[in-house]
Amino acid sequence: MQGSFVRPLLTKRGFSTSSEKIVASVLFERLPVVIPKIDPVVYAFQEFSFRWRQQYRRRYPDEFLDKSNARGKGDYKIEYVPAPRVTEADKNNDKKSLQRALDRRLYLLVYGHAYGAPSDKPVWHFPEKIYESEETLRKCAESALKSVIGDLSSTYFVGNAPMGHMVVQPTESAPKSASFKRFFFKSQVIAKNKFDIGKCKDFAWVTKDELLEYFPEQAEYLNKMIVS
Protein backbone atom coordinates (compact mmCIF):
# COMPACT_ATOMS: atom_id res chain seq x y z
CA MET A 1 0.00 0.00 0.00
CA GLN A 2 2.86 2.37 0.65
CA GLY A 3 4.27 4.24 -2.29
CA SER A 4 0.98 4.44 -4.14
CA PHE A 5 -0.81 7.59 -5.26
CA VAL A 6 -4.27 7.62 -3.74
CA ARG A 7 -7.26 9.72 -4.74
CA PRO A 8 -9.89 9.54 -1.97
CA LEU A 9 -13.54 9.70 -2.92
CA LEU A 10 -16.79 9.74 -0.99
CA THR A 11 -18.73 6.51 -0.70
CA LYS A 12 -21.38 6.04 -3.38
CA ARG A 13 -23.91 3.37 -4.18
CA GLY A 14 -22.79 1.11 -6.95
CA PHE A 15 -19.21 -0.04 -7.07
CA SER A 16 -17.98 -0.10 -10.64
CA THR A 17 -19.18 -0.24 -14.20
CA SER A 18 -15.75 -1.10 -15.60
CA SER A 19 -13.32 -4.00 -15.25
CA GLU A 20 -11.53 -2.31 -12.33
CA LYS A 21 -10.80 -4.57 -9.40
CA ILE A 22 -12.61 -3.87 -6.14
CA VAL A 23 -10.99 -4.56 -2.77
CA ALA A 24 -12.83 -4.69 0.56
CA SER A 25 -10.68 -3.65 3.54
CA VAL A 26 -11.66 -3.89 7.20
CA LEU A 27 -10.83 -1.43 9.98
CA PHE A 28 -11.05 -3.84 12.89
CA GLU A 29 -11.06 -1.79 16.06
CA ARG A 30 -11.04 -2.36 19.79
CA LEU A 31 -12.94 0.37 21.60
CA PRO A 32 -11.48 2.05 24.73
CA VAL A 33 -11.93 -0.03 27.89
CA VAL A 34 -11.24 2.77 30.40
CA ILE A 35 -12.36 6.39 30.48
CA PRO A 36 -9.75 8.67 28.90
CA LYS A 37 -7.99 11.11 31.22
CA ILE A 38 -9.63 14.51 31.40
CA ASP A 39 -7.70 17.35 29.82
CA PRO A 40 -6.41 19.76 32.52
CA VAL A 41 -8.28 22.67 30.92
CA VAL A 42 -11.55 20.69 30.93
CA TYR A 43 -10.94 19.59 34.53
CA ALA A 44 -10.35 23.18 35.62
CA PHE A 45 -13.59 24.28 33.95
CA GLN A 46 -15.56 21.47 35.60
CA GLU A 47 -14.09 22.38 38.98
CA PHE A 48 -15.04 26.03 38.46
CA SER A 49 -18.58 25.06 37.37
CA PHE A 50 -19.03 22.86 40.45
CA ARG A 51 -17.91 25.58 42.84
CA TRP A 52 -20.13 28.11 41.10
CA ARG A 53 -23.20 25.85 41.43
CA GLN A 54 -22.40 25.22 45.08
CA GLN A 55 -23.03 28.89 45.81
CA TYR A 56 -26.67 28.50 44.79
CA ARG A 57 -27.39 24.95 45.91
CA ARG A 58 -30.49 24.21 47.96
CA ARG A 59 -29.87 24.29 51.72
CA TYR A 60 -31.40 21.47 53.79
CA PRO A 61 -32.04 21.53 57.57
CA ASP A 62 -29.20 19.97 59.60
CA GLU A 63 -31.57 17.43 61.20
CA PHE A 64 -32.56 16.20 57.75
CA LEU A 65 -28.92 15.75 56.71
CA ASP A 66 -28.11 13.87 59.93
CA LYS A 67 -30.86 11.33 59.22
CA SER A 68 -29.72 10.95 55.62
CA ASN A 69 -26.10 10.33 56.61
CA ALA A 70 -27.10 7.69 59.16
CA ARG A 71 -29.08 5.68 56.60
CA GLY A 72 -27.43 2.58 55.15
CA LYS A 73 -24.56 2.32 57.62
CA GLY A 74 -23.46 -1.15 58.61
CA ASP A 75 -20.53 -3.23 59.79
CA TYR A 76 -19.28 -4.05 56.30
CA LYS A 77 -16.63 -2.09 54.43
CA ILE A 78 -15.81 -2.21 50.74
CA GLU A 79 -12.39 -1.13 49.58
CA TYR A 80 -12.19 -0.16 45.93
CA VAL A 81 -8.81 -0.33 44.23
CA PRO A 82 -8.84 0.83 40.59
CA ALA A 83 -7.04 -1.24 38.00
CA PRO A 84 -3.83 0.29 36.63
CA ARG A 85 -4.21 2.38 33.48
CA VAL A 86 -0.69 1.50 32.31
CA THR A 87 -0.26 -2.22 31.61
CA GLU A 88 2.77 -4.44 31.03
CA ALA A 89 2.01 -4.29 27.31
CA ASP A 90 2.30 -0.50 27.49
CA LYS A 91 5.62 -0.70 29.34
CA ASN A 92 7.03 -3.19 26.80
CA ASN A 93 5.42 -1.50 23.77
CA ASP A 94 3.87 -4.86 22.90
CA LYS A 95 1.79 -4.09 19.81
CA LYS A 96 0.65 -7.70 19.55
CA SER A 97 -1.41 -7.28 22.73
CA LEU A 98 -4.90 -5.85 23.06
CA GLN A 99 -4.05 -4.97 26.66
CA ARG A 100 -2.39 -1.67 25.76
CA ALA A 101 -3.54 1.93 25.28
CA LEU A 102 -6.66 1.09 27.26
CA ASP A 103 -8.06 4.60 26.90
CA ARG A 104 -7.63 4.63 23.11
CA ARG A 105 -9.06 2.79 20.13
CA LEU A 106 -6.80 0.13 18.63
CA TYR A 107 -6.78 -0.99 14.99
CA LEU A 108 -5.52 -4.26 13.53
CA LEU A 109 -2.82 -4.14 10.87
CA VAL A 110 -1.35 -7.21 9.20
CA TYR A 111 1.98 -7.57 7.40
CA GLY A 112 2.04 -9.55 4.18
CA HIS A 113 0.90 -9.46 0.58
CA ALA A 114 -1.60 -6.72 -0.27
CA TYR A 115 -3.32 -6.19 -3.58
CA GLY A 116 -1.62 -3.45 -5.58
CA ALA A 117 1.59 -3.45 -3.54
CA PRO A 118 4.65 -2.69 -5.73
CA SER A 119 6.71 -5.76 -6.72
CA ASP A 120 4.41 -7.95 -4.60
CA LYS A 121 6.54 -7.17 -1.56
CA PRO A 122 4.98 -7.66 1.89
CA VAL A 123 3.57 -4.44 3.34
CA TRP A 124 1.49 -3.35 6.31
CA HIS A 125 -2.19 -3.18 5.45
CA PHE A 126 -5.71 -3.77 6.76
CA PRO A 127 -7.36 -7.19 6.40
CA GLU A 128 -8.61 -7.26 2.81
CA LYS A 129 -10.07 -9.36 0.02
CA ILE A 130 -10.72 -8.85 -3.68
CA TYR A 131 -14.44 -8.68 -4.43
CA GLU A 132 -15.38 -11.73 -6.50
CA SER A 133 -18.60 -13.68 -6.26
CA GLU A 134 -19.86 -12.59 -2.84
CA GLU A 135 -23.51 -11.54 -2.56
CA THR A 136 -22.56 -8.10 -1.23
CA LEU A 137 -19.40 -6.11 -0.66
CA ARG A 138 -19.94 -6.39 3.09
CA LYS A 139 -19.90 -10.20 2.76
CA CYS A 140 -16.56 -9.79 1.03
CA ALA A 141 -15.30 -7.69 3.96
CA GLU A 142 -16.51 -10.33 6.42
CA SER A 143 -14.58 -12.99 4.50
CA ALA A 144 -11.48 -10.78 4.61
CA LEU A 145 -11.61 -10.47 8.39
CA LYS A 146 -12.55 -14.12 8.91
CA SER A 147 -9.51 -15.26 6.92
CA VAL A 148 -7.30 -13.41 9.41
CA ILE A 149 -8.94 -14.09 12.80
CA GLY A 150 -10.73 -17.34 11.92
CA ASP A 151 -14.05 -16.63 13.64
CA LEU A 152 -16.44 -13.67 13.58
CA SER A 153 -18.41 -14.55 16.73
CA SER A 154 -16.59 -11.82 18.72
CA THR A 155 -16.96 -9.11 16.10
CA TYR A 156 -19.59 -6.56 15.13
CA PHE A 157 -19.73 -4.97 11.68
CA VAL A 158 -20.97 -1.39 11.91
CA GLY A 159 -23.57 -1.01 9.17
CA ASN A 160 -23.83 -2.51 5.72
CA ALA A 161 -22.28 0.38 3.80
CA PRO A 162 -18.57 1.20 3.52
CA MET A 163 -17.23 3.96 5.75
CA GLY A 164 -14.86 5.20 3.05
CA HIS A 165 -13.65 4.72 -0.50
CA MET A 166 -10.47 5.49 -2.41
CA VAL A 167 -9.10 4.90 -5.90
CA VAL A 168 -5.53 3.62 -6.14
CA GLN A 169 -3.69 4.62 -9.31
CA PRO A 170 -0.46 3.28 -10.91
CA THR A 171 2.77 4.84 -9.66
CA GLU A 172 6.18 5.57 -11.13
CA SER A 173 7.60 2.50 -9.39
CA ALA A 174 4.81 0.30 -10.80
CA PRO A 175 3.52 2.00 -13.97
CA LYS A 176 2.00 -1.18 -15.38
CA SER A 177 -0.15 -1.92 -12.35
CA ALA A 178 -3.88 -1.48 -12.87
CA SER A 179 -5.94 1.01 -10.90
CA PHE A 180 -8.47 -0.38 -8.43
CA LYS A 181 -11.01 0.77 -5.88
CA ARG A 182 -10.71 0.11 -2.17
CA PHE A 183 -13.77 0.19 0.11
CA PHE A 184 -13.35 0.36 3.90
CA PHE A 185 -15.70 -1.35 6.35
CA LYS A 186 -15.65 -0.95 10.13
CA SER A 187 -15.83 -3.89 12.51
CA GLN A 188 -15.41 -3.89 16.30
CA VAL A 189 -14.07 -6.31 18.90
CA ILE A 190 -16.78 -7.67 21.17
CA ALA A 191 -15.85 -9.07 24.62
CA LYS A 192 -12.51 -10.59 23.70
CA ASN A 193 -8.93 -9.84 24.76
CA LYS A 194 -6.98 -11.95 22.30
CA PHE A 195 -7.28 -13.24 18.73
CA ASP A 196 -5.29 -15.91 16.93
CA ILE A 197 -4.11 -13.85 13.97
CA GLY A 198 -3.12 -15.97 10.96
CA LYS A 199 -2.35 -15.86 7.23
CA CYS A 200 0.19 -13.05 7.61
CA LYS A 201 3.87 -12.63 8.43
CA ASP A 202 3.20 -10.26 11.31
CA PHE A 203 0.46 -8.17 12.89
CA ALA A 204 0.04 -5.20 15.22
CA TRP A 205 -2.68 -3.47 17.23
CA VAL A 206 -2.04 0.26 16.86
CA THR A 207 -3.61 3.55 17.89
CA LYS A 208 -4.79 6.03 15.30
CA ASP A 209 -1.62 8.12 15.64
CA GLU A 210 0.54 5.03 15.19
CA LEU A 211 -1.57 3.86 12.27
CA LEU A 212 -1.03 7.09 10.34
CA GLU A 213 2.74 6.57 10.57
CA TYR A 214 2.37 3.30 8.62
CA PHE A 215 0.62 5.08 5.73
CA PRO A 216 2.23 8.52 5.31
CA GLU A 217 0.91 9.07 1.78
CA GLN A 218 -2.65 8.23 2.81
CA ALA A 219 -2.48 9.81 6.27
CA GLU A 220 -4.59 12.84 5.39
CA TYR A 221 -7.47 10.74 4.08
CA LEU A 222 -7.29 8.13 6.85
CA ASN A 223 -7.17 10.88 9.47
CA LYS A 224 -10.48 12.26 8.14
CA MET A 225 -12.08 8.84 7.75
CA ILE A 226 -11.17 7.48 11.19
CA VAL A 227 -12.85 9.42 13.99
CA SER A 228 -11.35 8.62 17.39
C-alpha angles and dihedrals in degrees: 000000000000117000095032127122109237128196109194119213135183118260114267135180112260119041110219142339094194136063092268115135118247121212125195114210126187128217098205107192138184111212121226113280097196131042111266117247114267116250110249091238091052091046091051091051092049090049091050092048092050093050091046092053091047089065091064101033120131113267117224126200113265092238090057092051092048091056091046093051092049093054117101098013117144145152095272125094128195119203115201118203114182119225115251116268092210113064133193088259089058092049092049095039088234103178092180090069128083088205094085136088088019093181093052137065115257126209129202118238124180129201118222143070115348127185111260096016112146115259089357089274118159113264138172112267145144120271104280146170135190111248108247126143101341117133092238137006089248089058087054090052091049090053090050093055094041091055089059104039099025098223133050098197091104096046137085123201111214106226132326098264127078117260092217146001136205137176117226115208131196116274136211090259091051107024094159095055115110123241118248141178124245121202120195124214126187123227128172136212113248120202098325133115101190139031130193099236113202144165093052139085094236142348140200139193106220139176121241092261091051091045093057090056090061092056108036095162092051096036095106093054095041090048090057094042097048112064112193 
